[in-house]
Amino acid sequence: MSPVEIQDHGSVPTILGLARLARVIYHGEDRGAIVASLASRISANAEDAAALMDLSTIVQLTGEREKGLAIQAVALDIARVYRCVHGSGSGLRVLALCAPGDFMANTPLDFLLDESDTTVYYAHVMAALPLPDPLPDHDIVFVCAAESDENKYLLARLADAVATWPCPVINRQAHRIAEMTRDRMWQLFRFVPEIMAPRNVRVPREDLLRVADGSASLTLLLPDDHFPIIARPVDSHAGNGLVRIGDTHELHDYLRGADCPEFYIASFVDYSSADGRFRKYRIVFIAGRPYLAHLAISTEWMVHYLNAGMHESADRRAEEARCMEGFDEDFAARHSVALGAVARLLGLDYFAIDCAETRDGRLLLFEAGTGMIVHAMDSADVFPYKQIQMQKIFRVFGDMLEKTVNC
């Protein structure tokens, strides 16, 4: 059966979607009515897959990841394709090839298309099962599955599947997504002088325990490096489990509290600016061109936008606004060679990076991937400049889809 065989659209469960539900949680709105409505639908019809999928999203958004994934699994047993209608739904029809999992398992396409008129069909693909069959009629395919251990074999399957897909595909080179691991990024960019990609090494827990108890040297894992290091569990994101470790005693304490089989470790790089603050940039690449999604400024080395004090500091917001307004002429121009190398070597239609600047003026690359969230949920009153920048990014993203379909 052809991958673009038409399916009766009425048979595809229609979900509210991540962007709509995330706004409710992000802005502290009362989610009770939505939860009650979904629970009522499920009580009346245990096979209401759309209600189950939306409930799974809300549960995950409120911090109950495992419970949310359990509800998602029930939904996927009933249906593996879901429809999310943006605006009038009269625009492009996008088939998103997704992996089961939490919000980091896939490109958060819902945010990027939130204010468009696009209809998105989310087809969940399992590594051990055939593609959902039949699939809805669509204009373009987006490979949404992001890099992770769980998605490794799935991405290999998707790379084969989309190689001969009879319509345009965004991120067709799915094998490149699978290669966006932390240790691979260091290997890929180590010979680009304008980029500093810290050596990341994936190590079993047992090897770190030997360093912690003094029976092995850190240099066996990180040649020519020394404490302090940073460590995090493999497949962790958003700073979960990420710590700076100053010596073997701190490493021992960290391992005692981190029950994980494998970790990434890397040397700690002090990327603080002359004023002592740390600045982390999230940059999205759309059709090879970089766009600033946010600049988080903090007094702490582990920077995340939500904990950087951006909401409380007018000065930091003003700096972010200036950086967004002058990004092409300032940051992007200053790092044009580095950003060009990133676009060329990763070679995907859409992805994002988290980065900073070293004290000697190089681009400091923390990570790259397709699962980073880019959104416009921040208050327009507090962050008016971000609304302008996000709309620009969303417009460019939509234009890329349109041009790809029409080329």
C-alpha positions as CSV (number, residue, x, y, z in Angstrom):
1,M,0.0,0.0,0.0
2,S,1.3,3.4,-0.9
3,P,2.5,5.6,2.0
4,V,0.2,8.4,0.8
5,E,-3.0,6.4,0.4
6,I,-6.0,8.5,1.4
7,Q,-7.7,7.6,4.6
8,D,-11.1,8.9,5.7
9,H,-10.1,11.9,7.8
10,G,-13.1,11.4,10.0
11,S,-11.6,8.2,11.3
12,V,-8.4,10.0,12.6
13,P,-8.7,11.0,16.3
14,T,-8.4,14.7,16.6
15,I,-6.3,16.0,19.6
16,L,-6.0,19.4,21.2
17,G,-2.2,19.1,20.9
18,L,0.9,19.9,22.9
19,A,1.0,23.7,22.2
20,R,-2.6,24.4,23.3
21,L,-2.3,22.3,26.4
22,A,1.2,23.6,27.3
23,R,-0.2,27.2,27.3
24,V,-2.7,26.3,29.9
25,I,-0.1,24.8,32.2
26,Y,2.6,27.4,31.4
27,H,0.3,30.3,32.3
28,G,-1.1,28.7,35.4
29,E,-4.6,28.5,34.0
30,D,-7.2,26.3,35.5
31,R,-6.8,22.9,33.8
32,G,-9.6,21.3,35.8
33,A,-12.3,21.8,33.1
34,I,-10.1,20.2,30.4
35,V,-9.1,17.3,32.6
36,A,-12.7,16.8,33.6
37,S,-13.9,16.9,30.0
38,L,-11.3,14.3,28.9
39,A,-12.0,12.1,31.9
40,S,-15.7,12.2,31.1
41,R,-15.0,11.3,27.5
42,I,-12.9,8.3,28.5
43,S,-15.5,7.2,31.1
44,A,-18.1,7.2,28.3
45,N,-15.8,5.6,25.8
46,A,-12.7,3.8,26.9
47,E,-11.6,3.7,23.3
48,D,-11.5,7.5,22.9
49,A,-7.9,7.6,21.8
50,A,-7.7,11.3,21.3
51,A,-8.9,12.0,24.9
52,L,-6.3,9.5,26.2
53,M,-3.6,11.2,24.2
54,D,-4.4,14.7,25.4
55,L,-4.7,13.4,29.0
56,S,-1.3,11.8,28.6
57,T,0.1,15.2,27.5
58,I,-1.4,17.1,30.5
59,V,-0.2,14.5,33.0
60,Q,3.3,14.8,31.6
61,L,3.2,18.6,31.6
62,T,2.3,18.5,35.3
63,G,5.4,16.4,36.0
64,E,4.1,12.9,36.1
65,R,6.1,11.5,33.3
66,E,5.7,7.8,33.9
67,K,2.0,8.0,34.5
68,G,1.6,10.1,31.3
69,L,3.6,7.6,29.2
70,A,1.5,4.7,30.6
71,I,-1.7,6.6,29.4
72,Q,0.0,7.3,26.0
73,A,0.7,3.6,25.6
74,V,-3.0,2.8,26.1
75,A,-3.9,5.4,23.5
76,L,-1.4,4.0,21.0
77,D,-2.8,0.5,21.4
78,I,-6.1,2.0,20.1
79,A,-4.7,4.3,17.4
80,R,-1.3,5.3,16.1
81,V,-2.2,8.3,14.0
82,Y,-3.6,11.6,15.4
83,R,-4.7,14.8,13.8
84,C,-4.0,18.3,15.2
85,V,-5.7,21.2,13.3
86,H,-4.0,24.6,13.5
87,G,-6.1,27.7,12.7
88,S,-8.5,26.9,9.8
89,G,-6.7,23.8,8.9
90,S,-6.8,24.9,5.2
91,G,-3.1,25.0,4.7
92,L,-0.5,22.3,4.2
93,R,-1.1,18.7,5.4
94,V,2.0,17.6,7.3
95,L,2.6,13.9,8.1
96,A,4.9,13.9,11.2
97,L,6.7,10.6,11.7
98,C,7.0,10.3,15.5
99,A,8.4,8.1,18.2
100,P,6.4,7.1,21.3
101,G,7.8,8.9,24.3
102,D,7.9,12.1,26.3
103,F,8.3,15.7,25.0
104,M,12.0,15.2,24.1
105,A,11.4,12.1,22.0
106,N,10.3,14.2,18.9
107,T,10.6,17.6,17.3
108,P,8.0,19.8,19.1
109,L,6.3,20.6,15.8
110,D,3.1,21.7,17.4
111,F,4.8,24.9,18.8
112,L,6.4,25.8,15.4
113,L,3.0,25.5,13.6
114,D,0.8,26.8,16.4
115,E,-0.4,30.0,14.7
116,S,-0.5,28.5,11.1
117,D,-3.4,27.0,9.2
118,T,-1.6,23.6,9.0
119,T,-3.1,20.2,9.7
120,V,-0.6,17.8,11.2
121,Y,-1.0,14.1,11.2
122,Y,1.1,12.6,14.0
123,A,1.9,9.0,12.9
124,H,3.6,7.1,15.7
125,V,6.2,4.6,14.5
126,M,7.4,1.6,16.5
127,A,10.8,0.0,15.7
128,A,9.3,-3.5,15.8
129,L,6.1,-2.8,13.9
130,P,5.2,-1.7,10.3
131,L,4.3,1.9,9.6
132,P,0.7,2.7,10.4
133,D,-1.4,1.6,7.5
134,P,-3.1,3.3,5.8
135,L,-1.8,6.8,6.3
136,P,-3.7,10.1,5.7
137,D,-3.2,12.0,2.5
138,H,-0.5,14.6,3.0
139,D,1.6,17.2,1.2
140,I,4.9,16.8,3.1
141,V,6.6,14.5,5.6
142,F,8.5,15.7,8.7
143,V,10.8,13.2,10.4
144,C,10.0,14.2,14.0
145,A,11.8,11.4,16.0
146,A,14.8,12.9,17.8
147,E,18.1,11.4,18.9
148,S,18.1,9.1,21.9
149,D,19.1,5.6,22.7
150,E,15.4,4.5,22.4
151,N,15.1,6.1,19.0
152,K,18.3,4.7,17.5
153,Y,16.9,1.8,15.6
154,L,13.7,3.7,14.8
155,L,15.6,6.4,13.1
156,A,17.4,3.8,11.0
157,R,14.1,2.5,9.9
158,L,12.8,5.9,9.1
159,A,15.9,6.8,7.1
160,D,15.1,3.8,4.9
161,A,11.4,4.5,4.7
162,V,11.7,8.2,3.7
163,A,14.5,7.6,1.2
164,T,12.0,6.8,-1.5
165,W,8.9,8.6,-0.1
166,P,6.8,9.9,-3.0
167,C,6.4,13.5,-1.6
168,P,8.8,16.0,-0.1
169,V,10.4,15.2,3.2
170,I,11.9,17.5,5.9
171,N,15.0,16.0,7.6
172,R,15.0,13.1,5.1
173,Q,18.6,12.3,6.3
174,A,17.2,10.7,9.5
175,H,20.5,8.8,10.1
176,R,22.1,12.2,10.8
177,I,19.6,12.8,13.6
178,A,20.7,9.5,15.2
179,E,24.3,10.8,15.1
180,M,23.6,13.9,17.1
181,T,24.9,12.3,20.3
182,R,27.0,14.3,22.7
183,D,30.1,12.3,22.0
184,R,29.6,12.4,18.3
185,M,29.3,16.2,18.3
186,W,32.8,16.5,19.8
187,Q,34.2,14.2,17.1
188,L,32.4,16.0,14.3
189,F,33.6,19.5,15.3
190,R,36.9,18.9,16.8
191,F,38.8,20.0,13.7
192,V,36.9,23.2,13.2
193,P,39.1,25.9,14.8
194,E,36.2,28.4,15.2
195,I,34.2,25.9,17.4
196,M,34.9,24.6,20.8
197,A,33.0,21.3,21.3
198,P,34.1,19.9,24.6
199,R,35.1,16.3,24.6
200,N,32.2,14.2,25.8
201,V,32.8,10.6,26.7
202,R,30.1,8.0,27.3
203,V,31.1,5.8,30.3
204,P,29.6,3.0,32.2
205,R,28.8,3.5,35.9
206,E,31.5,1.0,36.9
207,D,34.3,3.0,35.2
208,L,33.2,6.1,37.1
209,L,33.1,4.2,40.4
210,R,36.7,3.1,39.9
211,V,37.7,6.8,39.4
212,A,35.7,7.7,42.5
213,D,37.4,5.1,44.7
214,G,40.9,6.0,43.4
215,S,41.6,2.7,41.6
216,A,41.5,4.4,38.2
217,S,42.6,7.8,36.9
218,L,40.2,10.3,35.3
219,T,42.7,10.6,32.4
220,L,41.8,7.1,31.3
221,L,38.3,8.4,30.5
222,L,39.2,12.0,29.6
223,P,42.7,12.0,28.2
224,D,44.7,15.2,29.1
225,D,41.7,16.5,31.2
226,H,41.2,16.9,34.9
227,F,38.6,17.9,37.5
228,P,36.3,19.8,37.6
229,I,34.1,17.8,35.2
230,I,30.4,17.8,34.4
231,A,28.4,14.6,34.4
232,R,24.9,13.7,33.4
233,P,23.0,10.5,32.8
234,V,22.8,9.4,29.1
235,D,19.5,10.6,27.5
236,S,18.9,13.2,30.1
237,H,17.9,16.7,29.1
238,A,17.0,20.1,30.6
239,G,19.7,19.8,33.2
240,N,18.2,16.7,34.9
241,G,21.0,14.9,36.7
242,L,23.6,17.4,35.4
243,V,26.2,18.4,38.0
244,R,29.7,19.9,38.2
245,I,32.1,17.6,40.1
246,G,35.2,19.0,41.6
247,D,37.0,15.9,42.9
248,T,36.7,12.1,43.5
249,H,34.8,12.7,46.8
250,E,32.1,14.7,45.0
251,L,32.0,12.0,42.2
252,H,31.4,9.3,44.8
253,D,28.6,11.3,46.3
254,Y,27.1,12.0,42.9
255,L,27.1,8.3,41.9
256,R,25.6,7.3,45.2
257,G,22.5,9.5,44.4
258,A,22.4,8.8,40.6
259,D,21.1,5.3,39.9
260,C,22.0,5.2,36.2
261,P,23.9,2.6,34.1
262,E,25.7,5.1,31.8
263,F,26.8,8.7,31.9
264,Y,28.3,11.4,29.7
265,I,31.2,13.2,31.2
266,A,33.1,16.3,30.0
267,S,35.6,18.8,31.2
268,F,34.0,21.9,32.8
269,V,34.4,25.0,30.6
270,D,34.1,28.3,32.4
271,Y,32.3,30.4,29.8
272,S,31.4,33.3,32.0
273,S,31.7,36.7,30.5
274,A,33.8,39.6,31.8
275,D,30.8,40.6,34.1
276,G,30.8,37.1,35.6
277,R,27.5,36.1,34.0
278,F,26.9,33.1,31.9
279,R,25.1,33.5,28.6
280,K,23.6,30.5,26.8
281,Y,22.1,30.9,23.3
282,R,19.5,28.6,21.7
283,I,19.8,28.9,17.9
284,V,17.5,27.2,15.4
285,F,18.7,26.4,11.9
286,I,16.0,26.5,9.2
287,A,17.1,25.6,5.7
288,G,20.7,26.2,6.8
289,R,20.2,29.7,8.3
290,P,20.5,30.4,12.0
291,Y,17.9,32.3,14.0
292,L,18.1,33.2,17.7
293,A,15.3,31.5,19.8
294,H,16.5,32.8,23.2
295,L,19.4,34.1,25.2
296,A,19.4,33.1,28.8
297,I,21.7,35.1,31.1
298,S,22.5,33.9,34.6
299,T,25.0,34.1,37.4
300,E,25.0,30.3,37.5
301,W,27.0,28.1,35.1
302,M,24.0,25.7,34.5
303,V,21.7,28.0,32.6
304,H,18.1,27.3,31.7
305,Y,15.8,30.0,30.5
306,L,13.2,29.2,33.3
307,N,15.7,29.6,36.1
308,A,17.9,32.4,34.7
309,G,15.9,35.2,36.2
310,M,14.9,36.6,32.9
311,H,11.4,37.4,34.0
312,E,12.6,39.3,37.0
313,S,15.4,41.3,35.4
314,A,14.6,44.1,33.0
315,D,18.3,44.5,32.2
316,R,18.7,40.9,31.1
317,R,15.5,41.1,29.0
318,A,16.9,44.3,27.4
319,E,20.1,42.5,26.5
320,E,18.2,39.6,25.0
321,A,16.0,42.0,23.0
322,R,19.2,43.8,21.6
323,C,20.7,40.4,20.7
324,M,17.6,39.3,18.9
325,E,17.3,42.6,17.0
326,G,20.9,42.7,15.9
327,F,21.6,38.9,15.7
328,D,22.4,38.8,12.0
329,E,24.8,41.8,12.2
330,D,26.4,40.9,15.5
331,F,26.5,37.3,16.9
332,A,25.8,35.6,13.6
333,A,28.3,37.8,11.8
334,R,30.9,37.2,14.5
335,H,30.5,33.5,14.3
336,S,29.6,33.2,10.6
337,V,32.3,30.6,9.9
338,A,31.4,28.5,12.9
339,L,27.6,28.6,12.3
340,G,28.2,27.8,8.6
341,A,30.2,24.8,9.6
342,V,27.4,23.7,12.0
343,A,24.8,23.9,9.2
344,R,27.1,22.1,6.7
345,L,28.3,19.3,8.9
346,L,24.9,18.5,10.5
347,G,23.2,18.8,7.1
348,L,19.5,18.8,8.2
349,D,16.7,21.0,7.1
350,Y,15.7,21.8,10.7
351,F,17.6,21.5,14.0
352,A,18.7,23.6,17.0
353,I,21.8,24.1,19.1
354,D,22.5,25.3,22.6
355,C,25.8,27.3,22.6
356,A,27.8,30.1,24.2
357,E,31.0,32.0,23.5
358,T,34.4,31.1,24.9
359,R,36.6,33.8,26.4
360,D,38.9,33.6,23.3
361,G,35.9,34.3,21.0
362,R,35.0,30.8,19.7
363,L,31.6,29.3,19.5
364,L,31.1,26.9,22.5
365,L,28.8,24.1,21.4
366,F,26.9,22.4,24.2
367,E,24.6,20.2,22.2
368,A,22.6,19.9,18.9
369,G,19.4,18.2,18.3
370,T,15.9,18.3,16.7
371,G,14.0,17.9,19.9
372,M,14.6,21.3,21.6
373,I,11.5,23.3,22.4
374,V,11.1,26.6,20.6
375,H,7.9,28.4,21.7
376,A,6.0,31.7,21.9
377,M,4.4,31.1,25.3
378,D,6.2,33.9,27.2
379,S,4.1,36.9,28.2
380,A,3.8,39.5,25.5
381,D,3.6,42.2,28.2
382,V,7.0,41.1,29.8
383,F,8.7,39.8,26.6
384,P,7.2,41.8,23.7
385,Y,10.4,41.4,21.7
386,K,10.2,37.6,21.9
387,Q,6.8,37.6,20.3
388,I,8.3,39.4,17.3
389,Q,11.2,37.0,17.1
390,M,9.2,33.9,17.5
391,Q,6.7,35.0,14.8
392,K,9.7,35.5,12.5
393,I,11.0,32.0,13.2
394,F,7.5,30.5,12.7
395,R,7.0,32.4,9.5
396,V,10.4,31.3,8.1
397,F,9.7,27.7,9.2
398,G,6.3,27.8,7.4
399,D,7.9,29.3,4.3
400,M,10.4,26.4,4.3
401,L,7.6,23.9,4.3
402,E,5.8,25.7,1.5
403,K,8.9,26.1,-0.7
404,T,9.8,22.4,-0.2
405,V,6.3,21.4,-1.3
406,N,6.3,23.7,-4.3
407,C,9.8,23.3,-5.5
